[in-house]
Amino acid sequence: MIWKLWFLLYMLLSTVVLYPIVFFTIVVLKNYRLTFKTVYKFWAWSICVVIGVIPKIKHKNRLPSDSNYVIISNHSSQLDIVVPYTRLNRYFAFLAKEELKKAPLFKTNFRGMNVTVNRSDMTSGVDALKECSDKLKEGADLLIFPEGTRSKKAPKMKPFKAGPFKLAVENQVPIVPIVFLDNYKRLEGGKLWFGKCGPGLSRMIVLDPISTKGLDNRDISELMKKSFDEINSCLEENIPCFK
């Protein structure tokens, strides 16, 4: 409980301290890449250092260099939002739940920088995918959790939703599965105070990109199954997957 309280307090403190810079780079300059490379990276690394989390990445060379892409991953912890900024160097936007757009201070991060969606509103879902498509056309990558919300039974995943796969197919960009092996051990999702928590490794594995060239909406179900199986297989193998 003490470790989690320290994590939450530092998250709040760092958000308050960095808010003027975030506001200036996002709202005034509208320079999202600058925000990503400076503010977000510093924020994420400072959190990891302060709470004793050590981010590591495997197979980073698998990230496509000749096109932008849609990153998908398992989602089991608040750290899933923090850790990617430490090890992924190219600007990506998150697709996040709409509630974050209403949170004091934090909502500035969604004024053009990232995308939100109301998961219970179909119209909001359509609008969010349109906004994500615009991000891809602008040259940004997207990071989307296809489970839609954190799994409370990690490492077991919730079923995937079709949105990220539809987005990738419609824009003919690769899907890049990424696996977070340890984040649910560092900070368990769904249990604010009494879940698993503590310092240690946070390993992130980049799996082989999945091409969507020539695919259409009829292929989405197969893409979802293939992506789920590959991430799930890695979660089940755990340590061998990281070698």
N, C-alpha and C positions, 0 to 999 in steps of 0.2 A: 504493500500500500504506500509506503514511504517513497519507493522508487517511482511509482506511477504519479504520485503527487508532485515529485520533483520534475518529472517529464511534462506534466500539464502546466506547472508554473513557468517552466522555461519556455514552453510553446507560447504562452500568453505574453511573457516578458519580451521575447524576441520579436513577436508580431507587433507589439506596441512600439518597440524601439525602431524597427525597420519600416514602420508604416509610412512615414514621410517620404522615404526613398521609393517605396513601392508605389505610392500615389503619384509621385513626380514622374517616374519612368513609364508607368502604365497609363495614367490618365492625361498627363500633360504632354509627355514626349510620344506616347503611344509606341514606344520602342520595346516590343515584347521580347525580342532576342537579347537585348541588353539586360532586361529584368531577369531573364532566365540565366544568363551567363554570369551575372554578378550577384544580384540580391538573392535569388532562389538558391543558387549553389552555396553561397555563404551561409544562408539560413539553414539549409539541410545539413551541411557538414557540421555546423556549430551544434545543432541538436544531437547529432550522432556522437560527437566528441563529449559533450556534456553528460549524456546518459550512458556512455560506454558501449555504444553499438559500433561495430566495425563492418562497414559495407565492403563486399567483395563481388566482383563480376567475373563470369566465365563465358568464353566464346563471344566476346564483344566484337570480334572481327566478323561475325555473322551478320551484323547490322548492315543493311544495304547502303551503299554509298552513291548509287546512281539514280535513286528515286526516294521520295518520301514514303511513309508507310503507316500502317495502323498497328500499334503495339497492343496485345492483349495479355492479361496475366490473371493468375489466381488472386483472390482478395480476401485476406483474413485479419488485417491489422491496420491501424492508423499509420503505421510505418510504411505501408505500401505507397503512401503519398509522398513520404519524405525521402526514402532511400533512392528512388530512381534519379533524383536530381544530383546525387553525389557521383554517380557513375556513368550516366548518359550525357554526352556532351552536346548533342544537337537539340535545338529548341523543339519541345513538344508541348502540346496542349492537353489538358485533362478533360474528360467528360465526367462531371460530378453531379451529385444530387442537388436539386434546386434549393434545398434548405441552406446550403452554404452561401448562396447568393444573398441571403437575408441576414447573415451573421455580421455583427458589428466588426469593423476593421477588416475582417477576412474577405468581406464581399467585394472589396476593391480588386482582388485577384481575378474577378470574373467580369470586369469591365473591358471586354475585348480580348483578354489574355487567355482565359479558359472558357469552357462551355458547360452550362448546367441543363439538367432535364428533370421534369416532374414525372416520376416513374409511373404515376397513376393516371396521367393525362396523355391520351394518344396524340393530340394536337401538339403538345409540348415535345413529344418524342420526335415527331416529323420535323418540327422547327429545329430541334437540337441536331438532327442528322444533317439538315441543310446547312446549319452553321458549321458543323464539322467538315462537311464537303468544301465549304468556302476556305476553311483553314488549310485543307490539303491543297487546294488550288493555289493558295498563297505560298505554298512550299513548306508548311509546318508538318510535323508528324503528330499523330494522335495517340494518347494512351487511354485505353478504355478497359474497364473491368466487366467482362461479359456476364459475370454472375449477377451484376446489377447492384449488389450490396455485399457486405462482408459475411463470409461464412462463419457460423457459430460452432461448426463442427470440424474446423481445420485439423489436419490437412485435407479432409474431405471437402470437395467443392460442391456448390450449388449448380443446378443446370444452367447452361449458357443461354443467353438471349440473342436474338438474331441481328440486332442493330449494328454492332461493329462489323459483322461479316457482310451485311448488306451495303454498308458504307464502303468497305474495301472493294467489293465487286463493282459497285456503281462507278467508283473512281479508278478502277483497274490498278490499284496499288497493292503491294504485298502485305500479308498479315505476318507479323513477327511475334510469336509466342515467347513470353518471358515468364520464368518461374521464380517465385520467392520461396526459398526453402525454409527460412527460419523466422520470418517476421511474426508469425503467430506464437512462437516461443518467446520472443522478445517482448511482445505486447499483444496479448490475445484480444481479438476483436469481439465485441458483443458483451464483454464483461468489464465494466468500468473500473472496479476496484479489486475484485477477488479472482480474476483470471490469471493465467500464466504471465509472468513478466520478469525482466531482468536483463542485464547487459550481456553482450556476447556477439558472435558473428551474425551478419545478415547477408546471406549468399543469394545472388541473383544470377540466373542462368539464361542466356539467350539461346533459344532453339533455332533450328533451320527455318528461314523465311518460307512462307507458303505463297506461291504465285497465284494471282487471280486473273492473269491475262487470258482473255477469251472466255471467261466464265460469266454466267448470268445468274438471275435469281433462282433458277432451278437447281443450281449447285450449292446454294447456301446451307442446306441441311447437312450435306456431306462435309462442307468446310467446318461447320460447327462441330461435327462428330470427330473429325480428324484433329482439330485443334484441342478439343477437350481431352481426347485420348492421349495426345502427346504430352500435354501438361500433367495430366493425371499419372501417366507412366513415370514421369520424372519425379513427381512427388512421392510415389510409392517406392522408387529406387533410392531416393534421397541421396546419400553420400556418393554412391557410384556415379550418379548423374553429374556430379560436380567435378569428377576427375577428367 
